């Protein structure tokens, strides 16, 4: 199914309204699934689950949250790939989708340019983030031989493009990517669709920008010269529609001390999202101190998180509590109650919320500005 933005928002609202309450669904279904469901319900999907995986060139894509599973709120996907001397995809824009690039491991280079602005590029390593709003020309290239990109794309349903382009895989070992696809050299300009194919994908909200030439003057992982990258503070964009980059630990941070310690590092706030209506942050968690009750949360919009480090327990609706670890993804529909807490001494998640008042925004409002990436050493 391919939808424009207004259609996706309407379907998201209807799907959240019609989602089964946890009490009726949990009696006959497991919280843990191998593929994202075709309807809205709570679920956990393990890292490297099949997740309707497809290959496009050397890249293997897994779809942990999809349009149907989120009521078209957002798509959350993982891309595993080897080093390549070619671009991962030819330059293009999206008119209806806001795309977010997060590096879980390895490294990749991301180029982005809004209309009539200076072209920007950064080499992203673990924990780094790149924002590509609508109508921003962009492309990427995989740098390291064991790289994983997490993509959060709003609204949901963008996975249809990869279903169309990709080849289904049926691996039994859940390997991150198919080793036979590991080729560091290629005569092609990109490992994804060629110029003819990418120029035919407008029905999937892909508009080719073949005249775009990625700049090659990167120094210390960044260009243009004198841009700040891993050597000073990064800020979220203040002009709507501008791309931006946040290095791991170098963006704004907030410490919430209400239920133990949680450090929220916002990547997208309502200011940047505007009418796309979502937020994105990392949240670093301590354990829960003695005498503190783990809160129960309910939000009108859907939310999901992927564990980046540590171990977290989540309890959703009437499902049994489930432990999730690095790479696992949890999805919670709007209107469904849930709890979470860290069982590791330090855990970190990438959290996406539909709407302007998701968990990250609530924690920020209840917290204080914080300079560090770690929490205090005493309660």
C-alpha positions in Angstrom: 0.0 0.0 0.0 1.4 3.4 -0.9 -0.2 6.5 0.7 0.4 10.2 0.6 1.0 12.0 3.9 -2.6 13.0 4.6 -3.8 9.5 3.9 -1.2 8.0 6.2 -2.2 10.2 9.0 -5.9 9.3 8.6 -5.2 5.6 8.4 -2.9 5.9 11.5 -5.7 7.5 13.5 -8.2 4.8 12.4 -5.8 1.9 13.1 -5.0 3.1 16.6 -8.7 3.5 17.4 -9.5 0.0 16.1 -6.5 -1.8 17.7 -7.5 -4.7 19.9 -7.0 -4.0 23.7 -4.2 -6.0 25.2 -6.5 -8.0 27.4 -8.2 -9.6 24.3 -5.1 -10.1 22.3 -2.7 -11.4 24.9 -4.8 -14.5 25.8 -4.1 -16.2 22.4 -1.0 -14.6 21.0 2.7 -14.3 22.0 4.3 -10.9 22.6 7.4 -12.1 20.7 7.0 -12.3 16.9 9.3 -13.2 14.0 7.8 -10.7 11.5 6.0 -7.4 12.2 2.2 -8.1 12.4 -0.1 -7.0 9.6 -2.3 -5.2 12.1 -1.8 -3.0 15.2 -1.0 -4.9 18.4 1.8 -4.9 21.0 4.8 -6.9 20.1 8.5 -7.6 20.6 10.8 -8.6 17.7 14.2 -9.9 18.3 17.3 -8.5 16.7 18.0 -10.3 13.4 14.6 -11.9 13.3 13.4 -12.6 9.8 11.4 -9.4 9.8 10.4 -9.9 6.2 14.0 -9.4 5.2 15.1 -8.5 1.6 18.4 -7.9 0.0 19.0 -5.0 -2.4 22.5 -5.4 -3.8 24.9 -6.0 -0.9 22.5 -4.6 1.7 20.1 -6.6 3.8 17.0 -4.8 5.1 14.8 -6.0 8.0 11.5 -4.3 8.9 10.9 -4.3 12.6 8.0 -1.8 12.6 6.0 -1.4 9.4 3.1 0.7 8.1 0.5 -2.0 8.9 2.0 -2.9 12.3 2.0 0.8 13.5 -1.2 2.0 11.9 1.1 3.9 9.4 2.6 6.0 12.2 6.2 5.1 11.2 8.5 2.5 9.8 11.6 1.3 11.8 14.0 -0.8 9.8 17.5 -2.2 10.1 20.1 -2.2 7.3 23.1 -4.5 7.6 25.8 -4.3 4.9 29.5 -4.7 4.2 31.9 -2.0 3.1 31.3 -0.8 -0.4 33.2 1.5 -2.8 29.8 2.5 -4.3 27.0 4.6 -3.0 24.3 2.7 -1.2 21.7 4.4 -3.4 21.8 7.0 -6.0 20.9 10.6 -4.8 17.2 11.3 -4.4 14.6 13.1 -2.3 11.3 12.2 -0.6 8.4 14.6 -0.9 6.2 13.0 1.8 8.6 11.1 4.1 11.0 12.3 6.8 13.9 9.9 7.0 16.2 9.4 10.0 19.6 7.7 9.9 21.0 6.2 13.1 24.3 4.2 13.2 24.1 1.2 15.6 27.6 -0.2 14.6 30.2 0.2 12.0 30.2 3.4 10.0 28.7 5.0 6.9 28.9 8.4 5.2 25.7 10.4 4.7 25.4 13.3 2.3 22.4 15.8 2.5 21.5 19.1 0.9 18.4 21.1 1.0 17.5 23.4 -1.9 19.9 26.3 -2.5 21.9 25.4 0.7 25.5 24.1 1.1 25.9 20.4 0.7 26.7 18.7 4.1 28.3 15.3 4.7 29.4 13.4 7.8 30.8 10.0 8.5 28.5 8.4 11.1 29.8 5.9 13.6 28.0 4.1 16.5 25.5 6.4 18.2 25.6 9.1 15.5 22.5 10.5 13.9 21.6 12.2 10.6 18.3 14.0 9.9 16.9 14.1 6.3 13.6 16.0 6.2 11.3 16.0 3.2 12.7 17.4 -0.1 16.4 17.1 1.0 18.7 15.4 -1.5 20.6 12.6 0.1 22.6 9.4 -0.4 24.9 7.3 1.7 27.9 4.9 1.5 28.8 2.0 3.8 32.3 2.4 5.2 32.9 -0.5 7.6 32.6 -4.3 6.9 30.1 -4.8 9.8 27.8 -1.8 9.6 24.2 -1.5 10.8 22.0 1.5 10.1 18.7 2.0 11.8 16.1 3.9 9.7 13.1 5.6 11.2 10.8 6.8 8.4 7.7 8.9 9.0 4.9 8.2 8.1 5.0 4.4 7.9 4.7 2.3 4.9 8.0 3.2 3.2 9.0 -0.5 3.4 6.8 -1.1 0.3 9.7 0.4 -1.8 12.1 -2.3 -0.5 9.5 -5.1 -1.0 9.3 -3.9 -4.6 13.1 -3.6 -5.2 14.4 -6.4 -3.0 14.9 -10.1 -3.1 13.3 -12.1 -0.3 15.8 -14.1 1.7 15.1 -17.4 3.5 18.3 -17.8 5.7 18.1 -20.2 8.6 21.0 -18.8 10.6 19.8 -15.1 10.9 23.1 -13.9 9.7 23.3 -10.0 9.7 23.8 -10.0 6.0 24.4 -12.6 3.3 28.2 -13.1 3.1 28.0 -14.0 -0.6 26.9 -10.4 -1.1 30.0 -9.1 0.5 31.8 -7.3 -2.4 33.9 -4.3 -1.7 34.4 -3.3 -5.3 31.8 -2.7 -8.0 31.7 -1.1 -11.5 28.3 0.3 -10.6 27.8 3.8 -9.2 25.5 2.4 -6.5 24.7 -0.9 -4.9 21.0 -0.1 -5.1 18.8 0.6 -8.1 20.4 1.9 -11.2 19.7 5.3 -12.8 16.8 4.0 -14.9 15.1 2.2 -12.1 15.4 4.9 -9.5 14.0 7.4 -12.0 10.8 5.2 -12.1 10.1 5.1 -8.4 8.1 8.3 -7.9 5.0 6.3 -6.9 7.1 5.1 -3.9 8.0 8.7 -3.0 11.5 8.5 -4.5 12.5 11.3 -6.8 15.9 10.9 -8.4 18.4 13.7 -8.3 21.0 12.3 -10.6 22.8 15.7 -11.1 23.8 15.7 -7.4 27.5 15.0 -6.9 28.6 13.9 -3.4 31.4 16.1 -2.2 34.8 14.3 -1.6 36.6 16.9 0.6 35.8 15.2 3.9 38.3 15.9 6.7 38.0 14.1 10.0 34.6 12.8 9.0 33.0 16.1 8.0 32.6 18.7 5.3 32.4 21.5 4.6 35.5 22.7 6.4 35.1 24.1 10.0 31.9 22.1 10.7 31.8 20.6 14.1 31.9 16.8 14.3 33.0 14.8 17.3 34.9 17.8 18.6 32.2 20.0 20.0 28.5 20.5 20.6 25.9 19.8 17.8 22.5 21.4 17.7 19.2 20.4 16.2 18.1 22.4 13.2 16.1 25.6 14.0 15.0 26.1 10.4 12.3 23.6 9.4 13.4 21.4 6.5 17.1 21.7 7.0 19.2 18.5 7.4 21.4 18.2 10.4 23.7 15.8 12.2 24.2 14.9 15.9 27.4 13.1 17.0 27.0 10.5 19.8 27.0 12.4 23.1 27.5 15.8 21.5 23.8 16.9 21.3 21.5 18.4 23.9 20.7 16.2 26.9 18.3 16.2 29.8 18.5 14.4 33.1 15.2 13.1 34.6 15.6 11.8 38.2 11.9 10.9 39.0 12.2 7.1 38.6 15.9 6.5 38.8 18.1 8.3 36.3 17.2 8.7 32.6 19.2 10.8 30.2 17.2 11.9 27.2 19.1 13.1 24.1 16.6 14.5 21.7 17.2 13.9 18.0 13.9 15.2 16.6 11.4 17.4 18.6 8.1 18.9 17.5 10.1 21.9 16.2 11.9 19.8 13.6 9.0 17.4 12.9 6.3 20.0 12.5 3.3 18.4 10.7 5.0 15.0 10.4 4.1 14.8 14.1 6.6 12.6 15.8 9.7 12.7 18.1 12.9 10.7 18.3 15.5 10.5 21.1 17.9 8.2 22.8 17.2 7.5 26.4 20.0 6.2 28.7 18.7 4.4 31.8 20.0 3.5 35.2 18.6 0.7 37.3 15.6 1.6 39.5 16.6 2.5 43.1 15.0 0.8 46.1 11.7 2.3 47.1 10.9 3.8 43.7 7.9 2.4 41.9 8.2 1.8 38.2 5.6 4.0 36.6 2.9 2.9 34.1 2.7 4.9 30.9 0.0 5.4 28.4 0.2 7.7 25.3 -2.4 8.5 22.6 0.1 7.8 19.9 2.1 4.6 19.1 5.7 4.3 20.3 8.6 1.9 19.7 12.1 1.5 20.9 15.2 -0.4 20.0 17.8 -1.4 22.6 21.2 -0.1 21.7 23.0 -1.2 24.9 22.2 -3.1 28.1 19.1 -4.9 29.1 15.5 -3.7 29.6 12.3 -5.3 30.9 9.1 -4.3 29.3 5.5 -5.2 30.4 2.7 -4.2 28.0 -1.0 -4.5 28.7 -1.6 -8.0 30.2 1.3 -9.6 28.4 4.0 -11.1 30.6 7.1 -9.0 31.3 9.7 -9.6 28.7 13.4 -8.9 28.7 14.9 -7.2 25.6 18.6 -6.8 24.8 20.8 -5.1 22.2 19.0 -4.8 18.9 15.6 -6.0 20.0 12.6 -3.8 19.1 9.5 -3.2 21.2 6.3 -1.7 19.7 3.4 -0.3 21.8 0.2 0.9 20.2 -1.4 4.2 21.3 -3.8 3.8 24.3 -2.1 0.7 25.6 -0.5 0.8 29.1 3.1 -0.3 29.5 6.1 -0.3 32.0 9.8 -0.5 31.3 12.9 -0.5 33.5 16.6 -1.3 33.0 18.1 -4.5 34.5 21.5 -3.5 33.2 23.5 -0.9 35.2 23.5 1.2 32.1 21.1 0.7 29.2 20.4 2.8 26.2 17.5 2.8 23.7 16.5 4.6 20.6 12.9 5.8 21.1 10.3 7.0 18.6 6.9 8.4 19.5 4.0 9.3 17.3 2.6 12.7 18.3 4.1 15.7 20.1 3.8 14.4 23.7 5.6 11.1 23.7 7.7 9.6 26.5 10.8 11.5 25.6 9.1 14.9 25.7 7.4 14.1 29.0 10.8 13.1 30.5 12.5 16.2 29.2 9.8 18.4 30.7 10.2 16.7 34.1 14.0 16.9 33.9 16.8 19.4 33.7 19.5 20.3 31.2 22.5 18.0 31.6 26.0 18.1 30.2 27.1 14.5 30.7 26.4 11.3 28.9 26.4 9.4 32.2 24.2 9.8 35.3 25.3 10.8 38.8 27.1 8.3 40.9 24.7 8.4 43.8 20.9 8.6 44.2 
